[in-house]
Amino acid sequence: MAGSTRERVRPGLPRVAAFAVFEHYLVGLRRTWRAGVFSSFLLPVLTVLGFGLGVGAYIDQGVGGVRYLDWLVPGLIASTALQGTVGDSTWPVFSNFQWVKTYFAQSASPLRVGDILAGHLAFVLFRVLTTIVAFLLVTGLFGALRSPWAVATLPVVALLALAVAGPTFAFTASVSTDSWLAMLFRFAVIPMTLFAGVFFPVESLPDALRWLAYVTPLWHAVDLCRAATLGVAPQWSVVGHLLYLGAWSLAGWLLALRAFRRKLVV
């Protein structure tokens, strides 16, 4: 028809709306991925050289008859996933609420709060998995992976990331200043890393500290990763580990969803 104009139809949300949020973070990652790839390979090289070969040189008989480097690597895999998850679940989340306010822009769109949360959690999971893939490649070159079951560490760290990210998202959404985020690292992440069986067996701790280590999700992931890379049975039940991490994931999701709704729903 003469004089008529055609309006460009804006495409709707994808079938899984959270994927639109995930794609948003991937677009941002396109500008910074090179530096991330470099650090992802540099970190395992430094830790293997410093802890595995440096400290391991003074431990002649290893741990339980296993070379210290081989025993240490699965703990480092789990602890690296933990630290990366908390790092991506604190300041970026706080920024989206307080500084850049990305979440508020997303909530003004057809996206639901659950979509916003799920999309960001998916991106955190993606970041953790790519980091651990690089860690496995580097440590494999050092001969520190004794079993082909080492690939099973990937679903383990994915579950660990979900178990940790949810509560961290909820905590970050509830604080008013980023000083609390530094305290989270100081009083939760660092002690968990030191006493959850990463650098030495939990059995060498006093009983009280040992049970505190068992409560943390990191110890469960460390035990599963160590069993996978060494090709041995874990200290605790595999099903028990998975159920415990799954319970943390579910509880974390519910807490984070509640905290996000309190912030974004008026």
C-alpha positions as a Markdown table, in Angstrom:
| # | Residue | x | y | z |
|---|---|---|---|---|
| 1 | Met | 0.0 | 0.0 | 0.0 |
| 2 | Ala | 1.4 | 3.4 | -1.0 |
| 3 | Gly | 2.6 | 5.5 | 1.9 |
| 4 | Ser | 2.6 | 2.6 | 4.3 |
| 5 | Thr | 5.7 | 1.9 | 6.4 |
| 6 | Arg | 6.9 | -1.4 | 7.6 |
| 7 | Glu | 7.9 | -1.6 | 11.2 |
| 8 | Arg | 10.7 | -3.8 | 12.2 |
| 9 | Val | 9.3 | -6.5 | 14.5 |
| 10 | Arg | 11.5 | -6.9 | 17.5 |
| 11 | Pro | 12.2 | -10.6 | 18.2 |
| 12 | Gly | 10.8 | -12.0 | 21.4 |
| 13 | Leu | 12.7 | -13.7 | 24.1 |
| 14 | Pro | 14.2 | -17.1 | 23.4 |
| 15 | Arg | 12.4 | -20.2 | 24.6 |
| 16 | Val | 14.6 | -20.2 | 27.7 |
| 17 | Ala | 14.6 | -16.6 | 28.7 |
| 18 | Ala | 17.6 | -16.9 | 31.0 |
| 19 | Phe | 19.7 | -17.6 | 27.9 |
| 20 | Ala | 19.2 | -13.9 | 26.9 |
| 21 | Val | 20.8 | -12.9 | 30.2 |
| 22 | Phe | 23.6 | -15.5 | 29.7 |
| 23 | Glu | 24.2 | -14.1 | 26.2 |
| 24 | His | 24.5 | -10.6 | 27.6 |
| 25 | Tyr | 27.4 | -11.7 | 29.8 |
| 26 | Leu | 29.0 | -13.6 | 26.9 |
| 27 | Val | 29.0 | -10.5 | 24.8 |
| 28 | Gly | 30.8 | -8.6 | 27.5 |
| 29 | Leu | 33.3 | -11.5 | 27.8 |
| 30 | Arg | 34.3 | -11.1 | 24.2 |
| 31 | Arg | 36.3 | -8.0 | 25.1 |
| 32 | Thr | 38.2 | -9.5 | 28.1 |
| 33 | Trp | 38.6 | -13.2 | 27.3 |
| 34 | Arg | 42.2 | -12.9 | 26.2 |
| 35 | Ala | 43.4 | -11.8 | 29.6 |
| 36 | Gly | 41.2 | -14.4 | 31.3 |
| 37 | Val | 42.7 | -17.2 | 29.2 |
| 38 | Phe | 46.2 | -16.1 | 30.1 |
| 39 | Ser | 45.5 | -16.1 | 33.8 |
| 40 | Ser | 43.6 | -19.4 | 33.6 |
| 41 | Phe | 46.8 | -21.1 | 32.4 |
| 42 | Leu | 49.2 | -19.1 | 34.5 |
| 43 | Leu | 47.5 | -19.9 | 37.8 |
| 44 | Pro | 47.8 | -23.7 | 37.6 |
| 45 | Val | 51.4 | -23.4 | 36.4 |
| 46 | Leu | 52.4 | -21.3 | 39.4 |
| 47 | Thr | 50.5 | -23.4 | 41.9 |
| 48 | Val | 52.0 | -26.6 | 40.5 |
| 49 | Leu | 55.5 | -25.2 | 40.6 |
| 50 | Gly | 55.2 | -23.5 | 43.9 |
| 51 | Phe | 53.1 | -26.0 | 46.0 |
| 52 | Gly | 53.3 | -29.3 | 44.1 |
| 53 | Leu | 57.0 | -29.3 | 43.1 |
| 54 | Gly | 58.4 | -26.7 | 45.6 |
| 55 | Val | 56.7 | -27.9 | 48.8 |
| 56 | Gly | 56.4 | -31.5 | 47.5 |
| 57 | Ala | 60.2 | -31.7 | 47.3 |
| 58 | Tyr | 60.3 | -31.7 | 51.1 |
| 59 | Ile | 57.7 | -34.5 | 51.4 |
| 60 | Asp | 59.6 | -37.6 | 50.4 |
| 61 | Gln | 56.9 | -40.2 | 50.9 |
| 62 | Gly | 54.0 | -38.1 | 49.7 |
| 63 | Val | 50.6 | -38.4 | 51.4 |
| 64 | Gly | 49.2 | -41.9 | 51.9 |
| 65 | Gly | 51.8 | -43.3 | 49.5 |
| 66 | Val | 50.8 | -40.8 | 46.7 |
| 67 | Arg | 53.2 | -38.2 | 45.4 |
| 68 | Tyr | 52.3 | -34.9 | 47.0 |
| 69 | Leu | 51.8 | -33.1 | 43.6 |
| 70 | Asp | 49.3 | -35.8 | 42.6 |
| 71 | Trp | 47.5 | -35.6 | 45.9 |
| 72 | Leu | 47.4 | -31.8 | 45.9 |
| 73 | Val | 46.1 | -31.1 | 42.4 |
| 74 | Pro | 42.5 | -32.3 | 43.0 |
| 75 | Gly | 42.3 | -30.1 | 46.1 |
| 76 | Leu | 43.6 | -27.1 | 44.0 |
| 77 | Ile | 41.0 | -27.9 | 41.3 |
| 78 | Ala | 38.2 | -27.7 | 43.8 |
| 79 | Ser | 39.6 | -24.6 | 45.7 |
| 80 | Thr | 40.2 | -22.8 | 42.4 |
| 81 | Ala | 36.6 | -23.4 | 41.5 |
| 82 | Leu | 35.5 | -22.2 | 44.9 |
| 83 | Gln | 37.5 | -19.0 | 44.7 |
| 84 | Gly | 36.5 | -18.3 | 41.1 |
| 85 | Thr | 32.8 | -18.8 | 41.9 |
| 86 | Val | 32.9 | -16.5 | 44.9 |
| 87 | Gly | 34.8 | -13.9 | 43.0 |
| 88 | Asp | 32.3 | -13.9 | 40.2 |
| 89 | Ser | 29.4 | -13.9 | 42.6 |
| 90 | Thr | 30.4 | -10.9 | 44.7 |
| 91 | Trp | 31.6 | -7.7 | 43.1 |
| 92 | Pro | 29.9 | -8.3 | 39.7 |
| 93 | Val | 26.6 | -9.0 | 41.5 |
| 94 | Phe | 27.1 | -6.0 | 43.8 |
| 95 | Ser | 27.9 | -3.8 | 40.8 |
| 96 | Asn | 24.7 | -4.9 | 39.0 |
| 97 | Phe | 22.7 | -3.7 | 42.0 |
| 98 | Gln | 24.6 | -0.7 | 43.3 |
| 99 | Trp | 26.9 | 0.8 | 40.6 |
| 100 | Val | 25.9 | -0.2 | 37.0 |
| 101 | Lys | 22.4 | -1.3 | 38.0 |
| 102 | Thr | 22.2 | -3.8 | 35.2 |
| 103 | Tyr | 19.7 | -5.9 | 37.1 |
| 104 | Phe | 17.2 | -3.1 | 37.3 |
| 105 | Ala | 17.5 | -2.5 | 33.5 |
| 106 | Gln | 16.9 | -6.3 | 33.0 |
| 107 | Ser | 13.9 | -6.3 | 35.3 |
| 108 | Ala | 12.3 | -3.5 | 33.3 |
| 109 | Ser | 12.2 | -5.9 | 30.3 |
| 110 | Pro | 10.0 | -9.0 | 30.0 |
| 111 | Leu | 12.6 | -11.0 | 31.9 |
| 112 | Arg | 11.5 | -12.4 | 35.3 |
| 113 | Val | 13.6 | -12.3 | 38.4 |
| 114 | Gly | 14.3 | -16.0 | 38.1 |
| 115 | Asp | 15.5 | -15.5 | 34.5 |
| 116 | Ile | 17.9 | -12.7 | 35.6 |
| 117 | Leu | 19.3 | -14.9 | 38.4 |
| 118 | Ala | 19.5 | -18.1 | 36.4 |
| 119 | Gly | 21.3 | -16.4 | 33.5 |
| 120 | His | 23.9 | -14.9 | 35.7 |
| 121 | Leu | 24.4 | -18.1 | 37.5 |
| 122 | Ala | 24.9 | -19.9 | 34.2 |
| 123 | Phe | 27.6 | -17.4 | 33.2 |
| 124 | Val | 29.4 | -18.0 | 36.6 |
| 125 | Leu | 29.2 | -21.7 | 35.9 |
| 126 | Phe | 30.6 | -21.3 | 32.4 |
| 127 | Arg | 33.5 | -19.2 | 33.7 |
| 128 | Val | 34.3 | -21.8 | 36.4 |
| 129 | Leu | 34.2 | -24.7 | 34.0 |
| 130 | Thr | 36.5 | -23.1 | 31.4 |
| 131 | Thr | 39.0 | -22.3 | 34.1 |
| 132 | Ile | 39.0 | -25.8 | 35.4 |
| 133 | Val | 39.4 | -27.2 | 31.9 |
| 134 | Ala | 42.6 | -25.1 | 31.6 |
| 135 | Phe | 43.7 | -26.4 | 35.0 |
| 136 | Leu | 43.2 | -30.0 | 34.0 |
| 137 | Leu | 45.2 | -29.5 | 30.8 |
| 138 | Val | 48.1 | -27.9 | 32.6 |
| 139 | Thr | 48.3 | -30.4 | 35.4 |
| 140 | Gly | 47.9 | -33.2 | 32.9 |
| 141 | Leu | 51.0 | -32.0 | 31.2 |
| 142 | Phe | 52.8 | -32.3 | 34.5 |
| 143 | Gly | 51.6 | -35.9 | 34.9 |
| 144 | Ala | 49.6 | -35.1 | 38.0 |
| 145 | Leu | 46.4 | -36.8 | 36.8 |
| 146 | Arg | 46.7 | -40.5 | 37.5 |
| 147 | Ser | 43.3 | -41.7 | 36.2 |
| 148 | Pro | 41.1 | -41.0 | 33.1 |
| 149 | Trp | 38.3 | -40.4 | 35.7 |
| 150 | Ala | 39.9 | -37.0 | 36.1 |
| 151 | Val | 37.3 | -35.7 | 33.6 |
| 152 | Ala | 34.7 | -36.4 | 36.3 |
| 153 | Thr | 36.0 | -33.4 | 38.2 |
| 154 | Leu | 34.1 | -31.1 | 35.7 |
| 155 | Pro | 30.6 | -32.1 | 36.9 |
| 156 | Val | 31.9 | -32.1 | 40.5 |
| 157 | Val | 33.2 | -28.5 | 40.3 |
| 158 | Ala | 30.0 | -27.5 | 38.4 |
| 159 | Leu | 27.9 | -28.7 | 41.4 |
| 160 | Leu | 30.3 | -27.1 | 43.8 |
| 161 | Ala | 29.9 | -23.8 | 41.9 |
| 162 | Leu | 26.2 | -24.0 | 42.1 |
| 163 | Ala | 26.4 | -24.9 | 45.8 |
| 164 | Val | 28.5 | -21.8 | 46.5 |
| 165 | Ala | 27.2 | -19.3 | 44.0 |
| 166 | Gly | 23.6 | -19.3 | 45.3 |
| 167 | Pro | 24.4 | -18.4 | 48.9 |
| 168 | Thr | 27.0 | -15.9 | 47.8 |
| 169 | Phe | 24.5 | -14.2 | 45.4 |
| 170 | Ala | 22.0 | -14.0 | 48.3 |
| 171 | Phe | 24.6 | -12.5 | 50.6 |
| 172 | Thr | 25.8 | -10.0 | 48.1 |
| 173 | Ala | 22.3 | -8.9 | 47.3 |
| 174 | Ser | 21.7 | -8.3 | 51.0 |
| 175 | Val | 24.7 | -6.1 | 51.9 |
| 176 | Ser | 24.8 | -2.3 | 51.5 |
| 177 | Thr | 28.6 | -1.9 | 51.1 |
| 178 | Asp | 31.3 | -3.9 | 49.3 |
| 179 | Ser | 33.3 | -4.0 | 52.5 |
| 180 | Trp | 31.3 | -7.1 | 53.4 |
| 181 | Leu | 32.5 | -8.8 | 50.3 |
| 182 | Ala | 36.2 | -8.5 | 51.5 |
| 183 | Met | 35.1 | -9.9 | 54.8 |
| 184 | Leu | 33.5 | -12.9 | 53.1 |
| 185 | Phe | 36.8 | -13.8 | 51.6 |
| 186 | Arg | 38.7 | -13.2 | 54.8 |
| 187 | Phe | 36.5 | -15.1 | 57.2 |
| 188 | Ala | 34.9 | -17.7 | 54.9 |
| 189 | Val | 36.8 | -18.4 | 51.7 |
| 190 | Ile | 40.4 | -18.4 | 53.0 |
| 191 | Pro | 39.7 | -20.5 | 56.2 |
| 192 | Met | 37.7 | -22.9 | 54.0 |
| 193 | Thr | 40.5 | -23.2 | 51.6 |
| 194 | Leu | 43.1 | -23.8 | 54.4 |
| 195 | Phe | 41.2 | -26.4 | 56.4 |
| 196 | Ala | 39.0 | -28.3 | 54.0 |
| 197 | Gly | 41.6 | -30.9 | 52.9 |
| 198 | Val | 43.2 | -29.0 | 50.1 |
| 199 | Phe | 46.8 | -28.8 | 51.3 |
| 200 | Phe | 46.8 | -31.6 | 54.0 |
| 201 | Pro | 44.5 | -34.4 | 55.1 |
| 202 | Val | 41.5 | -33.3 | 57.2 |
| 203 | Glu | 42.2 | -36.3 | 59.5 |
| 204 | Ser | 45.3 | -34.4 | 60.9 |
| 205 | Leu | 43.0 | -31.7 | 62.4 |
| 206 | Pro | 41.6 | -31.8 | 65.9 |
| 207 | Asp | 38.1 | -33.3 | 66.1 |
| 208 | Ala | 36.3 | -29.9 | 66.4 |
| 209 | Leu | 38.0 | -28.4 | 63.3 |
| 210 | Arg | 37.6 | -31.7 | 61.4 |
| 211 | Trp | 33.8 | -31.6 | 61.7 |
| 212 | Leu | 33.8 | -27.9 | 60.7 |
| 213 | Ala | 35.7 | -29.0 | 57.5 |
| 214 | Tyr | 33.1 | -31.7 | 56.9 |
| 215 | Val | 30.3 | -29.1 | 57.0 |
| 216 | Thr | 31.9 | -27.0 | 54.2 |
| 217 | Pro | 30.9 | -27.8 | 50.6 |
| 218 | Leu | 34.5 | -27.5 | 49.6 |
| 219 | Trp | 35.6 | -30.7 | 51.5 |
| 220 | His | 32.9 | -32.7 | 49.7 |
| 221 | Ala | 34.1 | -31.5 | 46.3 |
| 222 | Val | 37.8 | -32.1 | 47.3 |
| 223 | Asp | 37.1 | -35.7 | 48.3 |
| 224 | Leu | 35.3 | -36.4 | 45.0 |
| 225 | Cys | 37.9 | -34.7 | 42.9 |
| 226 | Arg | 40.7 | -36.5 | 44.7 |
| 227 | Ala | 39.0 | -39.8 | 44.1 |
| 228 | Ala | 38.5 | -39.0 | 40.4 |
| 229 | Thr | 42.1 | -37.9 | 39.7 |
| 230 | Leu | 43.7 | -40.7 | 41.7 |
| 231 | Gly | 41.3 | -43.4 | 40.6 |
| 232 | Val | 40.3 | -44.5 | 44.1 |
| 233 | Ala | 37.2 | -44.6 | 46.2 |
| 234 | Pro | 36.3 | -41.4 | 48.1 |
| 235 | Gln | 36.4 | -41.3 | 51.9 |
| 236 | Trp | 32.7 | -40.7 | 52.0 |
| 237 | Ser | 29.8 | -41.9 | 49.9 |
| 238 | Val | 29.6 | -40.5 | 46.4 |
| 239 | Val | 25.8 | -40.3 | 46.7 |
| 240 | Gly | 26.2 | -38.6 | 50.1 |
| 241 | His | 28.6 | -36.0 | 48.6 |
| 242 | Leu | 26.3 | -35.3 | 45.7 |
| 243 | Leu | 23.2 | -35.0 | 47.8 |
| 244 | Tyr | 25.0 | -32.6 | 50.2 |
| 245 | Leu | 26.2 | -30.4 | 47.4 |
| 246 | Gly | 22.8 | -30.6 | 45.8 |
| 247 | Ala | 21.1 | -29.5 | 49.1 |
| 248 | Trp | 23.4 | -26.5 | 49.2 |
| 249 | Ser | 22.6 | -25.7 | 45.6 |
| 250 | Leu | 18.8 | -25.8 | 46.2 |
| 251 | Ala | 19.0 | -23.8 | 49.4 |
| 252 | Gly | 21.3 | -21.2 | 47.8 |
| 253 | Trp | 18.9 | -20.8 | 44.8 |
| 254 | Leu | 15.9 | -20.2 | 47.1 |
| 255 | Leu | 17.9 | -17.7 | 49.2 |
| 256 | Ala | 19.2 | -15.9 | 46.2 |
| 257 | Leu | 15.8 | -15.8 | 44.5 |
| 258 | Arg | 14.3 | -14.3 | 47.6 |
| 259 | Ala | 17.0 | -11.7 | 48.0 |
| 260 | Phe | 16.7 | -10.7 | 44.3 |
| 261 | Arg | 13.0 | -10.4 | 44.5 |
| 262 | Arg | 13.2 | -8.1 | 47.6 |
| 263 | Lys | 15.6 | -5.9 | 45.6 |
| 264 | Leu | 14.0 | -5.9 | 42.1 |
| 265 | Val | 10.3 | -6.3 | 42.7 |
| 266 | Val | 8.6 | -3.1 | 43.9 |
